[in-house]
Amino acid sequence: MIRVLIADDHNVFVEGIASLISGSPDIQVTERCYTVQSVTDRLSQAGIDVVLLDISFPQIEDGLNLCEYITRSYAKTKVVVLTMHDDASLIKRVVKKGAKGYLLKNTTKTELLQAIQTVHHEKQYFNETITHILLNDGPKAKKSTAGAGLKPNLTPRESEVLLLMAQGLTTQQMASQLFVSAKAVEFHRSSLLMKFSVPNTALLIKTAMEMQYID
């Protein structure tokens, strides 16, 4: 029996994934965790084979650090990242942190079960969508950062968040205006920092203005 821990700070999503997995003859959800601390606590007390980890937990850097902690501290425990982020640079960072699989949150039950079984048997799992993203991340894409002098490609939502950040709105104000959760706003903010290769919001706004993303 493959013992699975689901790590996500959205209760509804956790229960949804647990429901997808339920009924599988060789996979069992034994732990549901909604905070980083609860993940570390349960890993130290329970034998977990696979962790399904939302990389934005609650923010991307937190998820990356947790992924690295799990893979370094529990060699037999495999991590499959389950996220809404389809950015090639993040996928590569996750792999460097030790994750064995990467899935988007719109994955199917078949893919999810296959990913769990694959990584449990010491192999990596990337479905067709993720493989396509990685294969199309060529030299030009790698240089598409502020540091390289080329303009990064932004999604429509990232562009909206960037403009609102430039107006000085708080995370909660942006969430209310865009009709999304505060976590979603933080997710897009983290993505913008990565795409522009900057460490903070102030430098992000400055760089975006220099590159004419903001008037």
Backbone torsions as a table, in degrees:
resi	resn	phi	psi	omega
1	MET	NA	127.0	178.3
2	ILE	-87.6	118.2	-177.4
3	ARG	-91.6	124.2	-172.7
4	VAL	-115.6	138.0	171.6
5	LEU	-112.9	129.5	177.0
6	ILE	-103.4	123.9	-178.6
7	ALA	-117.8	107.2	-179.1
8	ASP	-160.5	140.9	-177.6
9	ASP	-89.4	13.2	173.7
10	HIS	-110.7	108.7	-176.5
11	ASN	-55.8	-43.7	-177.3
12	VAL	-62.5	-41.0	179.6
13	PHE	-66.1	-43.0	179.4
14	VAL	-58.3	-46.6	-179.4
15	GLU	-65.7	-33.3	178.2
16	GLY	-66.4	-42.5	178.1
17	ILE	-67.1	-41.3	178.8
18	ALA	-60.8	-37.8	179.0
19	SER	-66.8	-38.8	177.8
20	LEU	-60.7	-41.3	-175.9
21	ILE	-76.3	-30.1	-175.6
22	SER	-56.5	140.7	-179.8
23	GLY	97.8	-14.7	176.9
24	SER	-70.9	131.8	-175.0
25	PRO	-68.8	-21.9	-175.9
26	ASP	-123.0	10.3	179.5
27	ILE	-130.8	132.4	-179.1
28	GLN	-136.8	129.5	174.2
29	VAL	-79.9	110.7	-178.1
30	THR	-101.5	-19.6	-178.8
31	GLU	-140.1	140.3	173.1
32	ARG	-123.4	119.8	-175.1
33	CYS	-124.5	137.4	-176.1
34	TYR	-116.7	-0.8	176.8
35	THR	-138.2	158.9	177.8
36	VAL	-61.0	-41.8	-178.9
37	GLN	-61.5	-40.1	-179.5
38	SER	-66.8	-32.7	177.5
39	VAL	-64.5	-49.5	-179.0
40	THR	-64.0	-36.8	178.7
41	ASP	-64.0	-47.5	-175.6
42	ARG	-70.2	-35.5	178.8
43	LEU	-63.4	-33.4	-179.3
44	SER	-76.7	-15.8	-175.3
45	GLN	-111.9	-23.3	-175.5
46	ALA	-124.8	146.1	177.2
47	GLY	-80.4	104.7	-177.4
48	ILE	-107.9	132.0	179.9
49	ASP	-91.1	-42.1	-176.7
50	VAL	-136.6	133.5	173.8
51	VAL	-108.3	125.1	172.0
52	LEU	-94.0	109.8	-169.0
53	LEU	-116.1	123.9	170.1
54	ASP	-76.5	117.2	-174.5
55	ILE	-65.6	-24.8	174.7
56	SER	-89.5	78.7	-168.5
57	PHE	-133.7	77.8	-4.6
58	PRO	-83.7	-16.2	175.7
59	GLN	-122.7	164.2	-173.0
60	ILE	-57.1	-45.2	-179.0
61	GLU	-62.6	-36.1	177.1
62	ASP	-62.6	-44.4	-179.7
63	GLY	-64.9	-40.7	178.6
64	LEU	-64.1	-42.7	178.7
65	ASN	-64.7	-39.6	179.3
66	LEU	-66.8	-40.8	177.9
67	CYS	-58.4	-46.5	-179.7
68	GLU	-64.0	-40.6	179.2
69	TYR	-61.0	-45.4	-178.3
70	ILE	-62.8	-48.3	-175.2
71	THR	-69.5	-28.0	178.4
72	ARG	-82.2	-37.1	-174.3
73	SER	-88.8	-24.9	-176.7
74	TYR	-131.8	84.0	-173.4
75	ALA	-59.1	-30.8	-177.5
76	LYS	-84.8	-9.2	-179.9
77	THR	-93.4	123.3	-178.0
78	LYS	-99.6	143.8	-179.4
79	VAL	-109.6	128.8	170.3
80	VAL	-115.7	118.3	179.4
81	VAL	-80.0	131.5	-179.5
82	LEU	-124.3	107.8	-168.7
83	THR	-146.8	172.2	174.0
84	MET	-100.4	0.8	-174.7
85	HIS	-89.1	118.7	-177.7
86	ASP	-110.3	32.3	-179.0
87	ASP	-87.5	127.9	-176.0
88	ALA	-60.5	-38.8	-178.4
89	SER	-63.8	-36.6	178.5
90	LEU	-70.3	-40.1	177.8
91	ILE	-57.3	-43.9	-179.6
92	LYS	-66.7	-38.0	177.5
93	ARG	-63.9	-40.7	179.4
94	VAL	-62.1	-43.2	179.2
95	VAL	-62.6	-41.0	178.9
96	LYS	-64.2	-28.0	178.8
97	LYS	-80.1	-6.5	174.8
98	GLY	110.5	-0.9	179.3
99	ALA	-64.3	143.1	-179.2
100	LYS	-99.2	-13.0	-179.4
101	GLY	-149.7	159.8	-178.1
102	TYR	-146.7	122.4	179.6
103	LEU	-133.5	148.0	172.5
104	LEU	-85.4	156.9	-173.7
105	LYS	-70.9	-8.1	175.1
106	ASN	-92.6	18.3	-178.4
107	THR	-63.7	160.0	177.8
108	THR	-90.5	164.2	177.3
109	LYS	-60.6	-42.1	-179.2
110	THR	-59.4	-46.0	179.8
111	GLU	-65.1	-40.9	-178.5
112	LEU	-62.5	-47.3	179.4
113	LEU	-64.9	-39.7	179.4
114	GLN	-64.1	-40.6	179.4
115	ALA	-62.6	-45.4	179.8
116	ILE	-60.4	-47.1	-178.8
117	GLN	-66.2	-39.1	-177.6
118	THR	-65.1	-50.1	-177.8
119	VAL	-69.1	-30.2	177.9
120	HIS	-62.5	-27.8	179.5
121	HIS	-97.6	30.3	171.5
122	GLU	67.2	26.8	177.7
123	LYS	-121.2	160.1	176.4
124	GLN	-87.0	154.3	177.6
125	TYR	-133.7	117.7	173.2
126	PHE	-135.4	120.3	-178.1
127	ASN	-76.1	-177.4	-175.6
128	GLU	-59.9	-39.1	-178.7
129	THR	-63.2	-48.9	-178.5
130	ILE	-67.4	-39.8	178.2
131	THR	-60.7	-41.5	179.2
132	HIS	-62.6	-42.1	179.3
133	ILE	-60.9	-44.5	-178.7
134	LEU	-68.4	-40.7	-178.6
135	LEU	-67.5	-27.1	-178.6
136	ASN	-95.1	8.6	176.6
137	ASP	-93.5	71.4	-174.9
138	GLY	-80.7	-173.3	-178.4
139	PRO	-54.1	-39.8	-179.3
140	LYS	-64.3	-42.4	-179.5
141	ALA	-64.7	-38.5	-179.0
142	LYS	-62.6	-29.6	-177.8
143	LYS	-92.8	1.5	-176.4
144	SER	-79.1	63.0	179.0
145	THR	-134.0	167.2	-180.0
146	ALA	-61.5	-37.7	-177.6
147	GLY	-64.1	-29.3	-178.0
148	ALA	-88.6	-7.1	178.2
149	GLY	83.6	4.4	178.5
150	LEU	-108.3	150.8	-174.0
151	LYS	-84.1	127.9	176.9
152	PRO	-71.0	151.5	177.3
153	ASN	-86.0	126.9	-179.6
154	LEU	-109.5	146.4	173.3
155	THR	-76.7	161.3	177.8
156	PRO	-54.9	-40.4	-179.3
157	ARG	-68.3	-38.9	177.6
158	GLU	-62.2	-38.9	178.6
159	SER	-63.6	-40.6	178.6
160	GLU	-63.7	-45.9	-179.8
161	VAL	-62.6	-42.3	179.8
162	LEU	-59.5	-44.6	-179.8
163	LEU	-64.3	-40.0	179.8
164	LEU	-69.8	-35.9	176.0
165	MET	-62.4	-40.2	-180.0
166	ALA	-64.7	-25.5	178.7
167	GLN	-83.7	-3.8	176.7
168	GLY	85.1	15.2	-179.8
169	LEU	-72.1	148.2	176.2
170	THR	-78.1	167.8	178.4
171	THR	-56.6	-45.6	-178.2
172	GLN	-66.1	-38.3	178.1
173	GLN	-64.6	-41.6	178.2
174	MET	-65.3	-40.9	179.8
175	ALA	-61.0	-43.3	-179.9
176	SER	-65.6	-40.8	-178.1
177	GLN	-70.4	-33.3	-178.5
178	LEU	-93.9	-4.3	-179.1
179	PHE	60.0	44.0	177.4
180	VAL	-132.0	174.2	178.8
181	SER	-79.3	159.6	176.2
182	ALA	-61.9	-34.5	178.6
183	LYS	-63.0	-39.2	179.0
184	ALA	-63.4	-40.3	178.0
185	VAL	-62.6	-45.3	179.3
186	GLU	-62.9	-35.7	177.3
187	PHE	-60.4	-47.7	-179.5
188	HIS	-69.0	-34.7	176.9
189	ARG	-62.3	-45.7	179.6
190	SER	-62.5	-38.7	178.9
191	SER	-64.4	-40.5	179.0
192	LEU	-64.3	-41.2	179.0
193	LEU	-60.7	-39.7	179.4
194	MET	-69.4	-43.9	-176.5
195	LYS	-66.9	-32.7	179.0
196	PHE	-92.3	-4.1	179.4
197	SER	55.8	48.5	179.0
198	VAL	-126.4	153.7	-174.5
199	PRO	-89.5	-15.6	-175.5
200	ASN	-150.3	170.5	-175.6
201	THR	-64.9	-41.2	-177.7
202	ALA	-59.2	-45.3	-179.8
203	LEU	-71.5	-30.6	176.7
204	LEU	-61.4	-49.0	-179.3
205	ILE	-63.4	-43.1	179.7
206	LYS	-60.7	-46.3	-178.6
207	THR	-66.4	-41.7	179.9
208	ALA	-62.1	-37.4	178.0
209	MET	-68.2	-41.5	179.4
210	GLU	-63.6	-31.9	-179.3
211	MET	-93.5	8.0	173.5
212	GLN	66.4	29.6	169.7
213	TYR	-79.9	-23.7	-179.2
214	ILE	-126.6	133.8	179.4
215	ASP	-75.0	NA	NA
